[in-house]
Amino acid sequence: MEGIVNCIAYCEGRRVANIDIAKIRETLLHKDTFVWVGLHEPGEELLKSIQEEFDLHDLAIEDAHNAHQRPKLELYGETMFIVLRTAQINSINHHIDFGETHFFVGDNFIVTVRHGSSLSYKDVRARCENTPELLGKGPAFALYAVMDSIVDQYFPVIETLEQKLLDVEEEIFGKKPTRGTTQRIYELKRELLEVKRVITPLIDICNRLMRFDIKRVPDDTRPYFRDVYDHAVRINEMLDNTRDLVTAALEANFSLTSISQSEVSKKFAGWAAIIGVPTMIAGIYGMNFEAMPELHWHYAYPVVLAVTFVLCIVLYIFFKRSGWL
C-alpha cells in the first residue's frame, strides 16, 4: 500500500519479519514482540487501517493526517502521541525546509508518520537493529533513536545560519553597507525565529519524557531522553547567541549607514563652504553700485582672484584636517 515505508516485528530487539498491516494485531499477541511501522505522507485510508490495528484516538489520527502541527506531546489513553518538526538546508536556495514527524507509541508498538521535507529513518532503524540489546528495551528506545536523529539534524542547520551571519558581518564591516545587507539580516533573523519556535517546545517534550508520570517510557530508557534534552538545550543556547549577534549586526549596520550618511553630509557642507567664498565675492562685485573704488583700481582684478584662491585653499586644508573632506 502506498505510504508504507516499513512494517516490521521485533522480538527481544531482533527483527522477526516484515508483516502486513492487517496482521499487526495478531503479531502483537506474541510475548516480548513489538511492531515498528514507518509511514510517509499516508492517505486517509491507510491511517484508518493503522487506527483500527492499534486502537488510536480519532483526534490523534486527524492531526497525523492534516499535519502542520506545532511540536507537542499528548496522551490518549494508553497511547502517547508526539509531534516533532524536522529541518534541513535546501541545497538549491540554501533556505530551511521544515517537515513533520508524528509518533504513536504504545507498550508494544511505535508508528512514525513523516510529512514534508524529512530524511528517511532507514539509517536510524539499521543502527537500532545493530544493537539488539538496546532495541530490546522496546518502542521507547526506538522513539529515542528517531528523536535523537531529528535533533542532530538541527546542528548543520545552526552551523549554516552561523555561517550566514559571518558573511553578513563581513559585508557590514568589510564593504559599504547597502539596503540588500539589511534585507539579508532580516531574512536571517526570521529563519532563526522559525527554528526557535520549533526547538522551544521540544525542550518541554523531553522534560516530560524524563519524568516518571509518562508510563510509556520505562525507567531504564529515561536517561536516553536526557541526552536528547541536553542536545535540544544546546541548540537553543546556540540559537539565542546567534540571535543576539544578528541583533547586534543589525544595529551595527544602521550605525554604519548613519555614519556613512553623516560623512557624505560633511563633505557636502565642506565643499559648499569652499564654493561659497567665490560665490560671495562674485556676488559683491556683481552689484550695480557706481561708488565701488575697487572697480577703478588697476590691480583689483588679480588681487581679488588671489584672495579668493587663497581663502578656498585655507578652507580646504581646514576641512581636510577636520576629516570633513
Residue pairs with C-beta under 8 A, 6 or more apart in sequence:
1 21
1 46
1 49
2 43
2 46
3 39
3 40
3 41
3 42
3 43
3 46
4 21
4 37
4 38
4 39
4 42
4 46
5 38
5 39
5 40
5 114
5 120
5 122
6 18
6 36
6 37
6 38
6 125
7 18
7 19
7 20
7 21
7 24
7 35
7 36
7 37
7 38
8 15
8 16
8 17
8 18
8 19
8 35
8 36
8 37
8 125
9 15
9 16
9 17
9 18
9 19
9 27
9 30
9 33
9 34
9 35
10 16
10 33
10 34
10 35
10 36
10 135
11 30
11 32
11 33
12 32
12 132
12 136
13 131
13 132
13 133
13 134
13 135
13 136
13 137
14 129
14 132
14 135
14 136
15 129
16 33
19 27
19 35
21 37
21 46
21 49
21 50
21 53
22 49
22 53
24 35
24 37
24 53
24 54
24 109
25 53
27 33
27 35
28 34
28 35
28 108
28 109
33 108
34 107
34 108
34 109
34 110
34 138
34 139
35 108
35 109
35 110
36 109
36 110
36 112
36 125
36 139
36 142
37 50
37 109
37 110
37 111
37 112
38 111
38 112
38 114
38 121
38 125
39 46
39 47
39 50
39 111
39 112
39 113
39 114
40 113
40 114
40 120
41 114
41 115
42 50
42 64
42 65
42 113
44 65
47 61
47 64
47 65
47 113
48 61
50 56
50 61
50 104
50 111
51 58
51 61
54 79
54 104
54 106
54 109
54 111
55 79
56 76
56 79
56 104
57 76
57 77
57 79
57 81
59 76
60 74
60 76
60 79
60 81
60 104
63 69
63 81
63 83
63 102
64 81
64 102
64 104
64 113
67 100
67 102
67 115
67 116
68 100
69 83
69 100
69 102
70 83
70 85
70 197
70 201
71 83
71 84
71 85
71 198
71 201
71 202
71 205
72 82
72 83
72 201
72 205
73 80
73 81
73 82
73 83
73 204
73 205
73 208
73 209
74 80
74 81
74 82
75 81
75 214
78 106
78 107
78 216
79 104
79 105
79 106
79 216
80 103
80 104
80 105
80 106
80 214
80 216
81 102
81 103
81 104
81 105
82 102
82 103
82 105
82 143
82 205
83 100
83 101
83 102
83 103
84 100
84 101
84 102
84 103
84 147
84 150
84 202
84 205
85 98
85 99
85 100
85 101
85 198
86 98
86 99
86 100
86 101
86 114
86 116
86 117
86 118
86 119
86 150
86 153
87 96
87 97
87 98
87 99
87 153
87 154
87 157
87 195
87 198
88 96
88 97
88 99
88 117
88 118
88 119
88 153
88 156
88 157
89 95
89 96
89 97
89 156
89 157
89 160
90 96
90 97
90 117
94 160
95 191
96 157
96 191
96 194
96 195
97 116
97 117
98 116
98 117
98 194
98 198
99 114
99 115
99 116
99 117
99 118
100 114
100 115
100 116
100 118
101 112
101 113
101 114
101 115
101 118
101 146
101 150
102 112
102 113
102 115
103 110
103 111
103 112
103 113
103 143
103 146
104 110
104 111
104 113
105 111
105 139
105 140
105 143
105 216
106 139
106 216
107 138
107 139
107 216
108 138
108 139
109 139
110 139
110 142
110 143
112 121
112 146
114 120
114 121
119 149
119 153
121 146
121 149
123 149
124 145
124 146
124 149
127 145
128 134
128 135
128 141
128 142
128 145
129 135
134 141
135 141
135 142
137 218
137 220
137 221
138 218
138 221
139 216
140 216
140 217
140 218
140 221
141 221
141 224
144 221
144 224
144 225
144 227
144 228
147 206
147 225
147 228
148 224
148 227
148 228
148 231
151 202
151 228
151 231
151 232
151 235
152 231
154 195
154 199
154 235
155 235
157 195
158 195
158 235
158 238
158 239
158 242
161 188
161 191
161 192
161 195
161 242
162 238
162 242
164 184
164 188
165 188
165 242
165 245
165 246
165 249
168 181
168 184
168 185
168 188
168 246
168 249
169 245
169 249
171 177
171 181
171 184
172 181
172 249
172 252
172 253
172 256
173 252
173 256
176 260
177 253
177 256
177 257
177 260
181 253
182 250
182 253
182 254
185 246
185 249
185 250
185 253
186 250
188 246
189 243
189 246
189 247
189 250
192 239
192 242
192 243
192 246
193 243
195 239
196 236
196 239
196 243
199 232
199 235
199 236
199 239
200 236
202 232
203 229
203 232
203 233
203 236
206 225
206 226
206 228
206 229
206 232
207 229
208 214
209 217
209 222
209 225
209 228
210 222
210 225
210 226
210 229
212 219
212 222
217 225
266 323
266 324
266 325
267 324
267 325
269 324
270 315
270 319
270 324
270 325
271 325
273 315
273 319
274 312
274 315
274 316
274 319
277 308
277 311
277 312
277 315
278 308
278 312
281 304
281 307
281 308
285 292
285 294
285 295
285 304
294 300
294 304
297 303
316 325
319 325
